[in-house]
Amino acid sequence: MAKEVTFSKQGDKYISDSISLESSDIVLHVELKDKGDIVLERSITGDNWVVAAYPVRNVMLWENGVIGKAGQTVRLVTTTEPSKIYVLQ
């Protein structure tokens, strides 16, 4: 079952809570309240974030999953407020 991910406003961006990968792939679903950009970032330490993907604007659904390594951490950064963020692992 998909789990809702919370987020907070930090400066002029909205950043999701960190998502620890439990397997080598996950599915993400993000909807924004207004037009904006969405970036997926990943980290192995939880401190040093690097851009992993630049998805499409407004509504994003990674139907084929996001590939990473179990134990790795990802987060979403958006330029406008999200209305929904879900993860399926």
N, CA, C and O atoms as a printed pandas DataFrame, in Angstrom:
     atom_number atom_name residue_name chain_id  residue_number  x_coord  y_coord  z_coord
0              1         N          MET        A               1    0.839   -1.179    0.000
1              2        CA          MET        A               1    0.000    0.000    0.000
2              3         C          MET        A               1    0.890    1.250    0.000
3              4         O          MET        A               1    1.929    1.282    0.660
4              5         N          ALA        A               2    0.478    2.254   -0.731
5              6        CA          ALA        A               2    1.230    3.497   -0.809
6              7         C          ALA        A               2    1.161    4.242    0.522
7              8         O          ALA        A               2    0.138    4.231    1.205
8              9         N          LYS        A               3    2.270    4.889    0.873
9             10        CA          LYS        A               3    2.369    5.648    2.117
10            11         C          LYS        A               3    2.499    7.125    1.773
11            12         O          LYS        A               3    3.268    7.492    0.885
12            13         N          GLU        A               4    1.745    7.981    2.476
13            14        CA          GLU        A               4    1.844    9.415    2.240
14            15         C          GLU        A               4    3.126    9.947    2.868
15            16         O          GLU        A               4    3.508    9.556    3.971
16            17         N          VAL        A               5    3.780   10.849    2.140
17            18        CA          VAL        A               5    5.025   11.460    2.598
18            19         C          VAL        A               5    4.739   12.916    2.949
19            20         O          VAL        A               5    4.105   13.626    2.169
20            21         N          THR        A               6    5.194   13.362    4.100
21            22        CA          THR        A               6    4.987   14.747    4.506
22            23         C          THR        A               6    6.124   15.621    3.984
23            24         O          THR        A               6    7.167   15.120    3.564
24            25         N          PHE        A               7    5.908   16.918    4.016
25            26        CA          PHE        A               7    6.879   17.865    3.492
26            27         C          PHE        A               7    6.819   19.133    4.328
27            28         O          PHE        A               7    5.876   19.339    5.093
28            29         N          SER        A               8    7.824   19.978    4.182
29            30        CA          SER        A               8    7.834   21.260    4.874
30            31         C          SER        A               8    8.421   22.320    3.964
31            32         O          SER        A               8    9.184   22.020    3.046
32            33         N          LYS        A               9    8.054   23.565    4.231
33            34        CA          LYS        A               9    8.591   24.675    3.460
34            35         C          LYS        A               9    9.929   25.069    4.074
35            36         O          LYS        A               9   10.034   25.298    5.279
36            37         N          GLN        A              10   10.950   25.144    3.223
37            38        CA          GLN        A              10   12.284   25.543    3.664
38            39         C          GLN        A              10   12.781   26.605    2.698
39            40         O          GLN        A              10   13.178   26.303    1.572
40            41         N          GLY        A              11   12.755   27.850    3.150
41            42        CA          GLY        A              11   13.100   28.958    2.261
42            43         C          GLY        A              11   12.015   29.121    1.216
43            44         O          GLY        A              11   10.840   29.261    1.555
44            45         N          ASP        A              12   12.401   29.105   -0.060
45            46        CA          ASP        A              12   11.421   29.248   -1.140
46            47         C          ASP        A              12   11.058   27.915   -1.774
47            48         O          ASP        A              12   10.443   27.891   -2.840
48            49         N          LYS        A              13   11.432   26.789   -1.131
49            50        CA          LYS        A              13   11.152   25.457   -1.677
50            51         C          LYS        A              13   10.401   24.616   -0.656
51            52         O          LYS        A              13   10.391   24.912    0.539
52            53         N          TYR        A              14    9.777   23.565   -1.158
53            54        CA          TYR        A              14    9.128   22.573   -0.312
54            55         C          TYR        A              14    9.949   21.298   -0.419
55            56         O          TYR        A              14   10.253   20.840   -1.520
56            57         N          ILE        A              15   10.307   20.723    0.727
57            58        CA          ILE        A              15   11.161   19.542    0.748
58            59         C          ILE        A              15   10.446   18.443    1.510
59            60         O          ILE        A              15    9.969   18.649    2.626
60            61         N          SER        A              16   10.380   17.267    0.889
61            62        CA          SER        A              16    9.712   16.136    1.535
62            63         C          SER        A              16   10.590   15.580    2.641
63            64         O          SER        A              16   11.796   15.825    2.689
64            65         N          ASP        A              17    9.956   14.827    3.529
65            66        CA          ASP        A              17   10.725   14.051    4.494
66            67         C          ASP        A              17   11.587   13.063    3.722
67            68         O          ASP        A              17   11.240   12.677    2.606
68            69         N          SER        A              18   12.683   12.661    4.294
69            70        CA          SER        A              18   13.556   11.674    3.657
70            71         C          SER        A              18   12.839   10.331    3.571
71            72         O          SER        A              18   12.094    9.946    4.471
72            73         N          ILE        A              19   13.079    9.640    2.484
73            74        CA          ILE        A              19   12.493    8.318    2.254
74            75         C          ILE        A              19   13.637    7.322    2.172
75            76         O          ILE        A              19   14.432    7.371    1.234
76            77         N          SER        A              20   13.732    6.417    3.142
77            78        CA          SER        A              20   14.773    5.391    3.121
78            79         C          SER        A              20   14.318    4.241    2.244
79            80         O          SER        A              20   13.241    3.681    2.448
80            81         N          LEU        A              21   15.140    3.890    1.271
81            82        CA          LEU        A              21   14.785    2.801    0.369
82            83         C          LEU        A              21   14.902    1.467    1.089
83            84         O          LEU        A              21   15.940    1.142    1.665
84            85         N          GLU        A              22   13.827    0.709    1.047
85            86        CA          GLU        A              22   13.808   -0.616    1.653
86            87         C          GLU        A              22   14.133   -1.685    0.622
87            88         O          GLU        A              22   14.428   -2.827    0.975
88            89         N          SER        A              23   14.079   -1.311   -0.656
89            90        CA          SER        A              23   14.393   -2.230   -1.742
90            91         C          SER        A              23   15.134   -1.456   -2.818
91            92         O          SER        A              23   15.466   -0.287   -2.622
92            93         N          SER        A              24   15.394   -2.085   -3.938
93            94        CA          SER        A              24   16.168   -1.424   -4.988
94            95         C          SER        A              24   15.312   -0.550   -5.894
95            96         O          SER        A              24   15.852    0.144   -6.757
96            97         N          ASP        A              25   13.996   -0.563   -5.723
97            98        CA          ASP        A              25   13.157    0.342   -6.514
98            99         C          ASP        A              25   11.898    0.727   -5.743
99           100         O          ASP        A              25   11.386   -0.038   -4.925
100          101         N          ILE        A              26   11.414    1.944   -6.032
101          102        CA          ILE        A              26   10.200    2.464   -5.410
102          103         C          ILE        A              26    9.374    3.163   -6.480
103          104         O          ILE        A              26    9.870    3.467   -7.565
104          105         N          VAL        A              27    8.121    3.411   -6.165
105          106        CA          VAL        A              27    7.252    4.181   -7.042
106          107         C          VAL        A              27    6.834    5.435   -6.279
107          108         O          VAL        A              27    6.416    5.356   -5.124
108          109         N          LEU        A              28    6.950    6.601   -6.936
109          110        CA          LEU        A              28    6.578    7.879   -6.328
110          111         C          LEU        A              28    5.444    8.517   -7.109
111          112         O          LEU        A              28    5.361    8.384   -8.330
112          113         N          HIS        A              29    4.575    9.207   -6.394
113          114        CA          HIS        A              29    3.486    9.964   -7.019
114          115         C          HIS        A              29    3.442   11.322   -6.335
115          116         O          HIS        A              29    3.328   11.403   -5.111
116          117         N          VAL        A              30    3.533   12.397   -7.130
117          118        CA          VAL        A              30    3.523   13.754   -6.588
118          119         C          VAL        A              30    2.544   14.600   -7.383
119          120         O          VAL        A              30    2.521   14.540   -8.613
120          121         N          GLU        A              31    1.736   15.387   -6.686
121          122        CA          GLU        A              31    0.864   16.362   -7.316
122          123         C          GLU        A              31    1.122   17.703   -6.658
123          124         O          GLU        A              31    1.221   17.798   -5.434
124          125         N          LEU        A              32    1.230   18.748   -7.486
125          126        CA          LEU        A              32    1.451   20.094   -6.977
126          127         C          LEU        A              32    0.159   20.896   -7.036
127          128         O          LEU        A              32   -0.678   20.658   -7.906
128          129         N          LYS        A              33   -0.013   21.851   -6.112
129          130        CA          LYS        A              33   -1.197   22.706   -6.111
130          131         C          LYS        A              33   -1.188   23.683   -7.275
131          132         O          LYS        A              33   -2.243   24.006   -7.820
132          133         N          ASP        A              34   -0.001   24.162   -7.664
133          134        CA          ASP        A              34    0.165   25.074   -8.793
134          135         C          ASP        A              34    1.324   24.584   -9.648
135          136         O          ASP        A              34    2.060   23.682   -9.249
136          137         N          LYS        A              35    1.482   25.178  -10.820
137          138        CA          LYS        A              35    2.591   24.801  -11.689
138          139         C          LYS        A              35    3.914   25.058  -10.989
139          140         O          LYS        A              35    4.086   26.072  -10.314
140          141         N          GLY        A              36    4.833   24.141  -11.155
141          142        CA          GLY        A              36    6.140   24.261  -10.529
142          143         C          GLY        A              36    7.046   23.128  -10.952
143          144         O          GLY        A              36    6.659   22.264  -11.738
144          145         N          ASP        A              37    8.242   23.140  -10.431
145          146        CA          ASP        A              37    9.239   22.121  -10.755
146          147         C          ASP        A              37    9.373   21.121   -9.625
147          148         O          ASP        A              37    9.172   21.453   -8.457
148          149         N          ILE        A              38    9.718   19.882   -9.987
149          150        CA          ILE        A              38    9.929   18.806   -9.026
150          151         C          ILE        A              38   11.291   18.189   -9.322
151          152         O          ILE        A              38   11.604   17.875  -10.470
152          153         N          VAL        A              39   12.093   18.018   -8.280
153          154        CA          VAL        A              39   13.406   17.394   -8.423
154          155         C          VAL        A              39   13.503   16.261   -7.411
155          156         O          VAL        A              39   13.085   16.405   -6.263
156          157         N          LEU        A              40   14.054   15.145   -7.844
157          158        CA          LEU        A              40   14.342   14.029   -6.946
158          159         C          LEU        A              40   15.814   14.098   -6.576
159          160         O          LEU        A              40   16.679   14.173   -7.449
160          161         N          GLU        A              41   16.096   14.073   -5.277
161          162        CA          GLU        A              41   17.477   14.079   -4.808
162          163         C          GLU        A              41   17.745   12.786   -4.059
163          164         O          GLU        A              41   16.835   12.182   -3.492
164          165         N          ARG        A              42   19.014   12.365   -4.064
165          166        CA          ARG        A              42   19.384   11.163   -3.320
166          167         C          ARG        A              42   20.643   11.394   -2.516
167          168         O          ARG        A              42   21.439   12.284   -2.814
168          169         N          SER        A              43   20.809   10.569   -1.482
169          170        CA          SER        A              43   21.955   10.691   -0.593
170          171         C          SER        A              43   22.252    9.330    0.016
171          172         O          SER        A              43   21.349    8.515    0.206
172          173         N          ILE        A              44   23.508    9.091    0.318
173          174        CA          ILE        A              44   23.840    7.873    1.064
174          175         C          ILE        A              44   24.125    8.196    2.525
175          176         O          ILE        A              44   24.202    7.296    3.361
176          177         N          THR        A              45   24.281    9.492    2.834
177          178        CA          THR        A              45   24.563    9.904    4.211
178          179         C          THR        A              45   23.382   10.592    4.874
179          180         O          THR        A              45   23.321   10.667    6.101
180          181         N          GLY        A              46   22.435   11.101    4.074
181          182        CA          GLY        A              46   21.329   11.869    4.616
182          183         C          GLY        A              46   21.663   13.342    4.790
183          184         O          GLY        A              46   20.821   14.131    5.220
184          185         N          ASP        A              47   22.901   13.711    4.453
185          186        CA          ASP        A              47   23.338   15.093    4.576
186          187         C          ASP        A              47   23.701   15.707    3.229
187          188         O          ASP        A              47   23.297   16.832    2.936
188          189         N          ASN        A              48   24.437   15.003    2.429
189          190        CA          ASN        A              48   24.909   15.513    1.142
190          191         C          ASN        A              48   23.974   15.041    0.039
191          192         O          ASN        A              48   24.016   13.880   -0.367
192          193         N          TRP        A              49   23.121   15.956   -0.448
193          194        CA          TRP        A              49   22.101   15.616   -1.434
194          195         C          TRP        A              49   22.573   15.963   -2.836
195          196         O          TRP        A              49   23.166   17.019   -3.055
196          197         N          VAL        A              50   22.306   15.064   -3.790
197          198        CA          VAL        A              50   22.613   15.316   -5.197
198          199         C          VAL        A              50   21.357   15.065   -6.026
199          200         O          VAL        A              50   20.530   14.222   -5.679
200          201         N          VAL        A              51   21.227   15.798   -7.112
201          202        CA          VAL        A              51   20.064   15.645   -7.986
202          203         C          VAL        A              51   20.139   14.289   -8.675
203          204         O          VAL        A              51   21.159   13.926   -9.260
204          205         N          ALA        A              52   19.038   13.553   -8.593
205          206        CA          ALA        A              52   18.958   12.237   -9.221
206          207         C          ALA        A              52   18.083   12.264  -10.466
207          208         O          ALA        A              52   18.299   11.471  -11.382
208          209         N          ALA        A              53   17.088   13.169  -10.521
209          210        CA          ALA        A              53   16.172   13.210  -11.666
210          211         C          ALA        A              53   15.425   14.532  -11.687
211          212         O          ALA        A              53   15.135   15.126  -10.649
212          213         N          TYR        A              54   15.120   14.975  -12.904
213          214        CA          TYR        A              54   14.282   16.154  -13.123
214          215         C          TYR        A              54   12.988   15.682  -13.763
215          216         O          TYR        A              54   12.913   15.616  -14.990
216          217         N          PRO        A              55   11.965   15.351  -12.980
217          218        CA          PRO        A              55   10.696   14.878  -13.553
218          219         C          PRO        A              55    9.917   16.003  -14.237
219          220         O          PRO        A              55   10.306   17.170  -14.196
220          221         N          VAL        A              56    8.816   15.619  -14.861
221          222        CA          VAL        A              56    7.945   16.581  -15.530
222          223         C          VAL        A              56    7.293   17.498  -14.523
223          224         O          VAL        A              56    7.327   17.235  -13.321
224          225         N          ARG        A              57    6.701   18.572  -15.006
225          226        CA          ARG        A              57    6.053   19.543  -14.121
226          227         C          ARG        A              57    4.663   19.088  -13.686
227          228         O          ARG        A              57    4.016   18.275  -14.345
228          229         N          ASN        A              58    4.236   19.628  -12.581
229          230        CA          ASN        A              58    2.874   19.540  -12.050
230          231         C          ASN        A              58    2.464   18.186  -11.491
231          232         O          ASN        A              58    2.289   18.068  -10.278
232          233         N          VAL        A              59    2.307   17.173  -12.311
233          234        CA          VAL        A              59    1.920   15.861  -11.798
234          235         C          VAL        A              59    2.989   14.867  -12.215
235          236         O          VAL        A              59    3.355   14.795  -13.388
236          237         N          MET        A              60    3.478   14.118  -11.275
237          238        CA          MET        A              60    4.543   13.181  -11.561
238          239         C          MET        A              60    4.147   11.805  -11.062
239          240         O          MET        A              60    3.689   11.649   -9.931
240          241         N          LEU        A              61    4.325   10.828  -11.903
241          242        CA          LEU        A              61    4.075    9.449  -11.508
242          243         C          LEU        A              61    5.184    8.600  -12.114
243          244         O          LEU        A              61    5.240    8.421  -13.331
244          245         N          TRP        A              62    6.050    8.087  -11.282
245          246        CA          TRP        A              62    7.087    7.189  -11.771
246          247         C          TRP        A              62    6.483    5.791  -11.789
247          248         O          TRP        A              62    6.599    5.042  -10.819
248          249         N          GLU        A              63    5.844    5.451  -12.890
249          250        CA          GLU        A              63    5.144    4.170  -12.964
250          251         C          GLU        A              63    6.104    2.992  -12.981
251          252         O          GLU        A              63    5.783    1.913  -12.484
252          253         N          ASN        A              64    7.280    3.203  -13.555
253          254        CA          ASN        A              64    8.240    2.108  -13.643
254          255         C          ASN        A              64    9.178    2.062  -12.447
255          256         O          ASN        A              64   10.048    1.195  -12.365
256          257         N          GLY        A              65    8.999    2.989  -11.530
257          258        CA          GLY        A              65    9.792    2.980  -10.309
258          259         C          GLY        A              65   11.046    3.819  -10.410
259          260         O          GLY        A              65   11.477    4.206  -11.496
260          261         N          VAL        A              66   11.614    4.086   -9.265
261          262        CA          VAL        A              66   12.879    4.790   -9.129
262          263         C          VAL        A              66   13.882    3.757   -8.652
263          264         O          VAL        A              66   13.660    3.082   -7.647
264          265         N          ILE        A              67   14.978    3.637   -9.370
265          266        CA          ILE        A              67   15.959    2.616   -9.030
266          267         C          ILE        A              67   17.047    3.220   -8.161
267          268         O          ILE        A              67   17.582    4.286   -8.464
268          269         N          GLY        A              68   17.361    2.542   -7.101
269          270        CA          GLY        A              68   18.432    2.948   -6.196
270          271         C          GLY        A              68   18.950    1.716   -5.488
271          272         O          GLY        A              68   18.791    0.597   -5.975
272          273         N          LYS        A              69   19.555    1.916   -4.366
273          274        CA          LYS        A              69   20.061    0.809   -3.557
274          275         C          LYS        A              69   19.343    0.820   -2.219
275          276         O          LYS        A              69   19.086    1.884   -1.657
276          277         N          ALA        A              70   19.023   -0.354   -1.711
277          278        CA          ALA        A              70   18.430   -0.444   -0.384
278          279         C          ALA        A              70   19.360    0.254    0.597
279          280         O          ALA        A              70   20.575    0.063    0.548
280          281         N          GLY        A              71   18.796    1.058    1.483
281          282        CA          GLY        A              71   19.582    1.805    2.442
282          283         C          GLY        A              71   19.854    3.232    2.011
283          284         O          GLY        A              71   20.183    4.082    2.838
284          285         N          GLN        A              72   19.719    3.501    0.716
285          286        CA          GLN        A              72   19.899    4.860    0.211
286          287         C          GLN        A              72   18.686    5.698    0.603
287          288         O          GLN        A              72   17.605    5.162    0.847
288          289         N          THR        A              73   18.871    7.006    0.662
289          290        CA          THR        A              73   17.797    7.921    1.040
290          291         C          THR        A              73   17.485    8.850   -0.125
291          292         O          THR        A              73   18.395    9.334   -0.798
292          293         N          VAL        A              74   16.197    9.100   -0.365
293          294        CA          VAL        A              74   15.780   10.046   -1.405
294          295         C          VAL        A              74   14.828   11.057   -0.787
295          296         O          VAL        A              74   14.248   10.821    0.272
296          297         N          ARG        A              75   14.678   12.191   -1.472
297          298        CA          ARG        A              75   13.691   13.191   -1.076
298          299         C          ARG        A              75   13.274   13.960   -2.316
299          300         O          ARG        A              75   13.965   13.941   -3.335
300          301         N          LEU        A              76   12.139   14.635   -2.220
301          302        CA          LEU        A              76   11.626   15.440   -3.320
302          303         C          LEU        A              76   11.697   16.905   -2.946
303          304         O          LEU        A              76   11.387   17.286   -1.817
304          305         N          VAL        A              77   12.108   17.726   -3.904
305          306        CA          VAL        A              77   12.177   19.172   -3.711
306          307         C          VAL        A              77   11.302   19.804   -4.782
307          308         O          VAL        A              77   11.470   19.522   -5.969
308          309         N          THR        A              78   10.356   20.666   -4.367
309          310        CA          THR        A              78    9.448   21.304   -5.311
310          311         C          THR        A              78    9.491   22.816   -5.137
311          312         O          THR        A              78    9.846   23.327   -4.075
312          313         N          THR        A              79    9.124   23.516   -6.199
313          314        CA          THR        A              79    9.108   24.983   -6.144
314          315         C          THR        A              79    7.748   25.535   -5.738
315          316         O          THR        A              79    7.640   26.714   -5.402
316          317         N          THR        A              80    6.711   24.709   -5.763
317          318        CA          THR        A              80    5.388   25.095   -5.277
318          319         C          THR        A              80    4.875   24.019   -4.329
319          320         O          THR        A              80    5.386   22.899   -4.310
320          321         N          GLU        A              81    3.874   24.365   -3.555
321          322        CA          GLU        A              81    3.391   23.452   -2.519
322          323         C          GLU        A              81    2.779   22.187   -3.111
323          324         O          GLU        A              81    1.918   22.271   -3.988
324          325         N          PRO        A              82    3.208   21.025   -2.647
325          326        CA          PRO        A              82    2.585   19.774   -3.089
326          327         C          PRO        A              82    1.214   19.602   -2.434
327          328         O          PRO        A              82    0.993   20.039   -1.305
328          329         N          SER        A              83    0.306   18.964   -3.154
329          330        CA          SER        A              83   -0.961   18.590   -2.532
330          331         C          SER        A              83   -0.929   17.130   -2.104
331          332         O          SER        A              83   -1.624   16.739   -1.167
332          333         N          LYS        A              84   -0.112   16.313   -2.798
333          334        CA          LYS        A              84    0.015   14.887   -2.452
334          335         C          LYS        A              84    1.413   14.411   -2.813
335          336         O          LYS        A              84    1.948   14.737   -3.873
336          337         N          ILE        A              85    1.992   13.632   -1.908
337          338        CA          ILE        A              85    3.220   12.893   -2.204
338          339         C          ILE        A              85    3.023   11.502   -1.620
339          340         O          ILE        A              85    2.760   11.349   -0.427
340          341         N          TYR        A              86    3.155   10.491   -2.471
341          342        CA          TYR        A              86    3.015    9.096   -2.029
342          343         C          TYR        A              86    4.218    8.288   -2.490
343          344         O          TYR        A              86    4.806    8.563   -3.536
344          345         N          VAL        A              87    4.570    7.290   -1.697
345          346        CA          VAL        A              87    5.635    6.363   -2.049
346          347         C          VAL        A              87    5.126    4.939   -1.870
347          348         O          VAL        A              87    4.384    4.639   -0.935
348          349         N          LEU        A              88    5.538    4.078   -2.778
349          350        CA          LEU        A              88    5.212    2.654   -2.710
350          351         C          LEU        A              88    6.530    1.907   -2.805
351          352         O          LEU        A              88    7.287    2.062   -3.763
352          353         N          GLN        A              89    6.792    1.079   -1.771
353          354        CA          GLN        A              89    8.053    0.306   -1.763
354          355         C          GLN        A              89    7.745   -1.177   -1.757
355          356         O          GLN        A              89    8.662   -1.998   -1.749
